[in-house]
């Protein structure tokens, strides 16, 4: 039995692989028939990969030395078993979504590939793949298949048998190829062969065939439930027994043909080798052979040496020869006269002593001595090797006396490989015939099913024809009654139905439209240029109408509110742009998907939108130009204002006459008024462009009101005007909001009150408006009432408009730009409040506004708020300062001020000069850096200083810019602090003291 299977291993692998391929086909059909049982897909994939692996094994035994082919087989084997693991993973994911993701393959593949290569190379990967993926994955997948199948009582018996057989096959994978690690070193395919005298592949072949037959019976049984055939002659093709007879007949015929070819090829191979052996045997001198006694002393004889030299030469000329024995009859017994073996490397020759009498009494050898005829011995196997022997008698040239027997032995595996290669052609022919038969039967079965399905569909078609006609009439009625364009296209994007609205849009009749494509109907320029019309040009891929039709037909999903711009040709032949709003939805007619287009001409609306966008862009451009102009003018005005106000303040600190001081006060007052006007213009520009942003910080409301009133009193001068304030006790002290903008509102309103009140009083009152639903917010009520000249009633509605004043004449008594109240209104609105005024000419005015602030902490009204801590004077003498300023007046101003402080100053007219001074190694406590300078601006210079010289060097920005983002731009460049022009010397001094304390120097 063992010798039979070993000689037929190629046919075993052939049937083995065929069984799994047939199993894969049946599993695929079952999966399509029962889509709810998705595990059949993985069984089918496993069968295909495993069957191909076994067929590769069939070819591999004819070419055992191909290492690449061996590695490919291992990969296919591993992938086939991975299907078991994927089946388990997918089924677990259905029950436990977080159980196992694709990450599970990382440790498994690392274990199989890494561990296998480390333990035993590619053979180790083969063994571990069988253990991990094959055995473990296979048993788990079998358990899952059983759990799913047992839910149906009618199928429980089939699934029980199928799972038992599949589990049995999986367990056979424990008999792996021999490897150098446990358990493959103890239990493997060689151990199983020695124990059972049958190769494990034969057992696996039987299980594969039984599994395929069982699954095919199950499939045909279930298929007949869905498609019962009406003809007995057709049912035979659904019989598993019939298919089994066909396949068994083909396989047996193929096996017989292969055996016949093997027989003749074996005879041919034997004759070829015997011819070589006869030639070798004829070269041995029988007289020298007669002189050998078969004892160890023969080695020293001349005859022994000459015969061995001759055999050594034979080894060099005949590669198939593994060993040679010379036998002789001495004293009536067969005796070994000479033994020469080739070692494992097949290069060196091993020479051994004669072994004496041969006691085994081999029948083939005895027969040669008895009848002096040539004999061929079939392969014999021992525990370590196998061999094939040829026996040729050695006789004298002129006599028939037998001097000895020449035995030629070759490796049995090499003998088998040669025979397997000869058998490969008939086995391949058998495989081709069986495969073609299987394909023919499948095609024939599908054809019969298709015919029956067609008959069934025809019956249903006739039954539904009347209903379809009614639905078609309804659809046509809807098309004709619709007030929007309706266009129905089929799967080839040809128009099959259209209404009169579309015909009027394109100035064509309905008959001209039907059967054409949408692009040809609408007059698309791409369709007009394409040789085949709509859909044949490369540009049609990007056409929104054509693409929408293809997408709806392909996916079955609707496309809504699709706005399409098309260049069309009108009835007069002129090109014009048209916009359509398209809603495309799938519609099924006779179970065939169509696409219904609903078209609306939105050309007029799109043109209006384009005009509005263009107008908005023009307005935005004008607004940006205005903002840029105001920002530039502010910078240009603030730069000289810095010198005017700065020198005025320095001059005011010197010893001058009273008359000169009076003049100087007027200069400073005029400069501050001009600066106020500039600030107002900037504020109104920020507000109008949306760049005004309010801060949110905690402040003392009481202190802010006291400071504002003090400022108002300083504006009174010699006028008989009295200031009063009334603070309700419910007004909180600590609030959070934008204190600067609130101070600006109060200052503006108090300034107007002082300006227009020649005598009398000005009263500021503050109260609180309670809201029960806003615990963390407070709404404050401010009123500024004066006894001034008042405002005419017809002017009250316009008083808050920008650049509007009550007196707009050229002889007006009071100055101003008319921006203050407009700014106040905008700021109040930004603080979630409102502002209004009541007035009578000659009796005064009352301005009232509300703001909403956040409450941070309550305080008693009689407690004074902490006054802002003033910076104590500190000696700044010896402090070294670098000033980068391109304006000569501003340089002189800063020089004069720093001389009063005793500071040493170096000047640079641009950022490059400042950078060169620092590169020379000069040391400064800090640098005052103008932002806008020629050659190199302050932002660029700051970045280079921090990158090349010192990243911690203190740089204070000096800028005349006052727009939103100026300060942030400076800080992003790495500047330490920020000062705006005109520079307030008190603030400048405070910053000098601050950074001197930090001790930051180059």
Secondary structure as the mmCIF struct_conf table of DSSP 4:
data_model
#
loop_
_struct_conf.conf_type_id
_struct_conf.id
_struct_conf.beg_label_comp_id
_struct_conf.beg_label_asym_id
_struct_conf.beg_label_seq_id
_struct_conf.end_label_comp_id
_struct_conf.end_label_asym_id
_struct_conf.end_label_seq_id
HELX_RH_AL_P HELX_RH_AL_P1 UNK A 2 UNK A 7
TURN_TY1_P TURN_TY1_P1 UNK A 8 UNK A 8
HELX_RH_AL_P HELX_RH_AL_P2 UNK A 9 UNK A 33
TURN_TY1_P TURN_TY1_P2 UNK A 35 UNK A 36
TURN_TY1_P TURN_TY1_P3 UNK A 38 UNK A 38
HELX_RH_AL_P HELX_RH_AL_P3 UNK A 39 UNK A 60
TURN_TY1_P TURN_TY1_P4 UNK A 61 UNK A 62
TURN_TY1_P TURN_TY1_P5 UNK A 64 UNK A 65
HELX_RH_AL_P HELX_RH_AL_P4 UNK A 67 UNK A 95
TURN_TY1_P TURN_TY1_P6 UNK A 97 UNK A 98
BEND BEND1 UNK A 99 UNK A 99
TURN_TY1_P TURN_TY1_P7 UNK A 102 UNK A 103
HELX_RH_AL_P HELX_RH_AL_P5 UNK A 104 UNK A 109
HELX_RH_PI_P HELX_RH_PI_P1 UNK A 110 UNK A 114
HELX_RH_AL_P HELX_RH_AL_P6 UNK A 115 UNK A 129
HELX_RH_PI_P HELX_RH_PI_P2 UNK A 130 UNK A 136
HELX_RH_AL_P HELX_RH_AL_P7 UNK A 137 UNK A 149
TURN_TY1_P TURN_TY1_P8 UNK A 150 UNK A 151
BEND BEND2 UNK A 152 UNK A 152
TURN_TY1_P TURN_TY1_P9 UNK A 153 UNK A 155
HELX_RH_AL_P HELX_RH_AL_P8 UNK A 156 UNK A 172
TURN_TY1_P TURN_TY1_P10 UNK A 173 UNK A 174
BEND BEND3 UNK A 175 UNK A 175
STRN STRN1 UNK A 176 UNK A 176
HELX_LH_PP_P HELX_LH_PP_P1 UNK A 177 UNK A 178
BEND BEND4 UNK A 180 UNK A 181
TURN_TY1_P TURN_TY1_P11 UNK A 182 UNK A 186
BEND BEND5 UNK A 187 UNK A 187
STRN STRN2 UNK A 188 UNK A 188
HELX_RH_AL_P HELX_RH_AL_P9 UNK A 189 UNK A 196
BEND BEND6 UNK A 197 UNK A 198
HELX_RH_AL_P HELX_RH_AL_P10 UNK A 200 UNK A 226
BEND BEND7 UNK A 227 UNK A 227
BEND BEND8 UNK A 230 UNK A 230
HELX_RH_AL_P HELX_RH_AL_P11 UNK A 232 UNK A 235
HELX_RH_3T_P HELX_RH_3T_P1 UNK A 236 UNK A 238
HELX_RH_AL_P HELX_RH_AL_P12 UNK A 240 UNK A 282
TURN_TY1_P TURN_TY1_P12 UNK A 283 UNK A 283
BEND BEND9 UNK A 284 UNK A 284
HELX_RH_AL_P HELX_RH_AL_P13 UNK A 286 UNK A 291
BEND BEND10 UNK A 294 UNK A 295
HELX_RH_3T_P HELX_RH_3T_P2 UNK A 296 UNK A 300
BEND BEND11 UNK A 301 UNK A 301
HELX_RH_AL_P HELX_RH_AL_P14 UNK A 302 UNK A 317
TURN_TY1_P TURN_TY1_P13 UNK A 319 UNK A 320
STRN STRN3 UNK A 323 UNK A 330
TURN_TY1_P TURN_TY1_P14 UNK A 331 UNK A 332
STRN STRN4 UNK A 333 UNK A 342
TURN_TY1_P TURN_TY1_P15 UNK A 344 UNK A 345
BEND BEND12 UNK A 346 UNK A 348
STRN STRN5 UNK A 349 UNK A 352
STRN STRN6 UNK A 356 UNK A 357
BEND BEND13 UNK A 360 UNK A 360
HELX_RH_AL_P HELX_RH_AL_P15 UNK A 363 UNK A 371
STRN STRN7 UNK A 375 UNK A 381
BEND BEND14 UNK A 383 UNK A 384
STRN STRN8 UNK A 386 UNK A 395
BEND BEND15 UNK A 397 UNK A 398
STRN STRN9 UNK A 402 UNK A 411
HELX_RH_AL_P HELX_RH_AL_P16 UNK A 412 UNK A 481
BEND BEND16 UNK A 483 UNK A 484
STRN STRN10 UNK A 485 UNK A 489
TURN_TY1_P TURN_TY1_P16 UNK A 491 UNK A 492
BEND BEND17 UNK A 493 UNK A 493
STRN STRN11 UNK A 495 UNK A 498
HELX_RH_AL_P HELX_RH_AL_P17 UNK A 500 UNK A 506
TURN_TY1_P TURN_TY1_P17 UNK A 507 UNK A 507
HELX_RH_AL_P HELX_RH_AL_P18 UNK A 510 UNK A 513
TURN_TY1_P TURN_TY1_P18 UNK A 514 UNK A 515
BEND BEND18 UNK A 516 UNK A 516
HELX_RH_AL_P HELX_RH_AL_P19 UNK A 518 UNK A 522
TURN_TY1_P TURN_TY1_P19 UNK A 523 UNK A 523
HELX_RH_AL_P HELX_RH_AL_P20 UNK A 525 UNK A 529
BEND BEND19 UNK A 530 UNK A 530
TURN_TY1_P TURN_TY1_P20 UNK A 531 UNK A 532
TURN_TY1_P TURN_TY1_P21 UNK A 534 UNK A 535
BEND BEND20 UNK A 537 UNK A 537
HELX_RH_3T_P HELX_RH_3T_P3 UNK A 538 UNK A 542
HELX_RH_AL_P HELX_RH_AL_P21 UNK A 544 UNK A 555
STRN STRN12 UNK A 559 UNK A 569
TURN_TY1_P TURN_TY1_P22 UNK A 571 UNK A 572
BEND BEND21 UNK A 573 UNK A 573
STRN STRN13 UNK A 575 UNK A 589
TURN_TY1_P TURN_TY1_P23 UNK A 590 UNK A 591
STRN STRN14 UNK A 592 UNK A 601
HELX_RH_AL_P HELX_RH_AL_P22 UNK A 603 UNK A 652
TURN_TY1_P TURN_TY1_P24 UNK A 653 UNK A 653
BEND BEND22 UNK A 654 UNK A 654
HELX_RH_AL_P HELX_RH_AL_P23 UNK A 658 UNK A 689
TURN_TY1_P TURN_TY1_P25 UNK A 690 UNK A 690
STRN STRN15 UNK A 697 UNK A 700
HELX_RH_AL_P HELX_RH_AL_P24 UNK A 701 UNK A 716
TURN_TY1_P TURN_TY1_P26 UNK A 717 UNK A 718
BEND BEND23 UNK A 719 UNK A 719
STRN STRN16 UNK A 720 UNK A 727
TURN_TY1_P TURN_TY1_P27 UNK A 729 UNK A 730
BEND BEND24 UNK A 731 UNK A 731
BEND BEND25 UNK A 733 UNK A 733
STRN STRN17 UNK A 734 UNK A 737
HELX_RH_AL_P HELX_RH_AL_P25 UNK A 739 UNK A 755
TURN_TY1_P TURN_TY1_P28 UNK A 756 UNK A 756
BEND BEND26 UNK A 758 UNK A 758
STRN STRN18 UNK A 759 UNK A 769
TURN_TY1_P TURN_TY1_P29 UNK A 772 UNK A 773
BEND BEND27 UNK A 775 UNK A 776
STRN STRN19 UNK A 777 UNK A 786
BEND BEND28 UNK A 788 UNK A 789
HELX_RH_3T_P HELX_RH_3T_P4 UNK A 793 UNK A 795
TURN_TY1_P TURN_TY1_P30 UNK A 796 UNK A 800
BEND BEND29 UNK A 801 UNK A 801
TURN_TY1_P TURN_TY1_P31 UNK A 802 UNK A 803
BEND BEND30 UNK A 806 UNK A 806
BEND BEND31 UNK A 809 UNK A 809
TURN_TY1_P TURN_TY1_P32 UNK A 810 UNK A 811
BEND BEND32 UNK A 813 UNK A 814
BEND BEND33 UNK A 818 UNK A 818
HELX_RH_AL_P HELX_RH_AL_P26 UNK A 820 UNK A 830
TURN_TY1_P TURN_TY1_P33 UNK A 831 UNK A 832
STRN STRN20 UNK A 835 UNK A 840
TURN_TY1_P TURN_TY1_P34 UNK A 841 UNK A 843
STRN STRN21 UNK A 844 UNK A 857
TURN_TY1_P TURN_TY1_P35 UNK A 861 UNK A 862
BEND BEND34 UNK A 863 UNK A 863
HELX_LH_PP_P HELX_LH_PP_P2 UNK A 864 UNK A 873
TURN_TY1_P TURN_TY1_P36 UNK A 877 UNK A 878
STRN STRN22 UNK A 880 UNK A 884
BEND BEND35 UNK A 886 UNK A 886
HELX_RH_AL_P HELX_RH_AL_P27 UNK A 888 UNK A 901
TURN_TY1_P TURN_TY1_P37 UNK A 902 UNK A 902
STRN STRN23 UNK A 904 UNK A 908
BEND BEND36 UNK A 909 UNK A 910
HELX_RH_AL_P HELX_RH_AL_P28 UNK A 911 UNK A 919
TURN_TY1_P TURN_TY1_P38 UNK A 920 UNK A 921
BEND BEND37 UNK A 925 UNK A 925
STRN STRN24 UNK A 926 UNK A 930
BEND BEND38 UNK A 931 UNK A 932
BEND BEND39 UNK A 934 UNK A 936
HELX_RH_AL_P HELX_RH_AL_P29 UNK A 938 UNK A 948
TURN_TY1_P TURN_TY1_P39 UNK A 949 UNK A 949
TURN_TY1_P TURN_TY1_P40 UNK A 951 UNK A 952
STRN STRN25 UNK A 955 UNK A 959
BEND BEND40 UNK A 963 UNK A 963
TURN_TY1_P TURN_TY1_P41 UNK A 964 UNK A 965
HELX_RH_AL_P HELX_RH_AL_P30 UNK A 966 UNK A 972
TURN_TY1_P TURN_TY1_P42 UNK A 973 UNK A 974
BEND BEND41 UNK A 976 UNK A 976
STRN STRN26 UNK A 977 UNK A 980
BEND BEND42 UNK A 981 UNK A 982
HELX_LH_PP_P HELX_LH_PP_P3 UNK A 983 UNK A 984
HELX_RH_AL_P HELX_RH_AL_P31 UNK A 985 UNK A 998
TURN_TY1_P TURN_TY1_P43 UNK A 999 UNK A 999
#
